[in-house]
Amino acid sequence: MKTTYLRWIVTAALLAACDSPLNTDPTSAIDSEDALTTPRGIELGVNGAYRSLQSGSLYSLNHTVYPDLYADNLDFTGTFQTDREVSLRNITTGNGAILGIWQAAYTGINRANNLLDAIPRVTALTPGQAAQYRGEALFIRALHYSVLVRYFGDVPIVTEPSRDVGPQTLVARRPLAEVNALIFADLEEAATLLPAAPAAGRASSGAANALLARVYLDDAQYALARDKATLLIGDPAYGLVPVYRDIFVVKNGAESIFELQYSVNNANAQAFWYYTQTLGGRWGFSPSLDLYNAFEVGDARRDASIGIDALSRRYGDKFFRIALGDDNVIVLRLPEMYLIRAEANAQLAAAPAIVRGDVDVVRTRAGLAGLDTTITAQVDLLNAILQERRVEYAFEGHRFFDLRRMGLATTLLAIPPERLLFPIPQAERDVNPNLTQNPGY
């Protein structure tokens, strides 16, 4: 009992302290050799790597909120200046919440790097265990990098664990193409190592391929995005939930490809920040009137996504377990694959009926008729896909990135081109002279 308890303490210390490879606090670096040397230690390390995704700076709040707040899906109704800057699309380099995204992502990357370094040396692992744990670490690292490049563009590439602080931690930014190449390589390998069967809260080969579809689309590799999305669409392990609201009511449903697990002992605050004060929340963010009016008449997704309180205030309702804070966060789900394939096919000038067919699968589930068959021009097809993504994925962290990818962010949001990327946090630049700033900041 005592040995097990101490192992938990050592692993927790490793995962809490030996985190950011860009961390400049010497007291935060400890040796991981004693923590990741047994199968149980590796197991706990993998669990800790998953937990890194659940930072409030990432999927527990900001990374699902900010892409909608920076765009036109959410209004700022709170009090925090960091959130206000995002809503005004005028983020300063000293914004602590943006610093939090950077640091949380590199924390997760370093946890994954520690695992990737340790796994080959733990000979007590079975080959199957070693393969799965490596695949999970690669997936987690790639997911963190996919978050970073969406906000910041070029970022430092760190693939070795950081156990101390020194010149080796002062890493320069690398071109986006190089970072994407690492993401692609990590996920392609992970897809060969991970089990095919989905398991609640854990990466599978389907999750790796789904994330590949997303990042290939962002990188304008349309044929690869289409083909990866097709793998998921054709996988009998996944299927659309008949009732849209049930996606969020029933955890780990049929269309969930990768879903972060929460409980009363591991809660997130999304419902608290979306719900109004009369409902027990803080109401830091409110669905915009523009978003509310963007839903077509009869679209079941509006009432499933947006509530109206007794004072006629709009609030987000996808996260609703306010008493316990145990709403799961779905990172990847099947409808995105249909819409990725539709967008990729539209960009590849596929037959309009093929593009509309994938969009119509998503629309039908929402209670709507299929797209008008007169929609045939590429620009009109892409606009229809953008509209569908907006109402399907409200408050799930997609809107700004969708607008930017389709070349509409500067005009629709009235921002200059340099605001298409967020600033490199000044606190990181203060301690790392090798970090350049994005233009315009």
NORFENGI-V588746 format. One line per field, one symbol per residue. ss: DSSP state (a for helix, b for strand, c for the rest). A space follows every 50 residues. Layout:
# NORFENGI-V588746
ss: ???
This chain:
# NORFENGI-V588746
ss: caaaaaaaaaaaaaaaaccccccccaaaccccccccccaaaaaaaaaaaa aacccccccccaaaaaaaaccccbbbccccaaaaaaaacccccccaaaaa aaaaaaaaaaaaaaaaaaacccccccaaaaaaaaaaaaaaaaaaaaaaaa aaccbbccccccccccaaacccbbcaaaaaaaaaaaaaaaaaacccccbc cbccaaaaaaaaaaaaaacccaaaaaaaaaaaaccccccccccccaaaac cccccbbbbbccbccbcccaaaaaccaaacccccbbbcaaaaaaccccca aaaaabbbcccccbbbccccccccccccbbbbbaaaaaaaaaaaaaaccc caaaaaaaaaaaaaaccccccccccccaaaaaaaaaaaaaaaccccccaa aaaaacccaaaaccccaaaacccccaaaaaacccccccccc
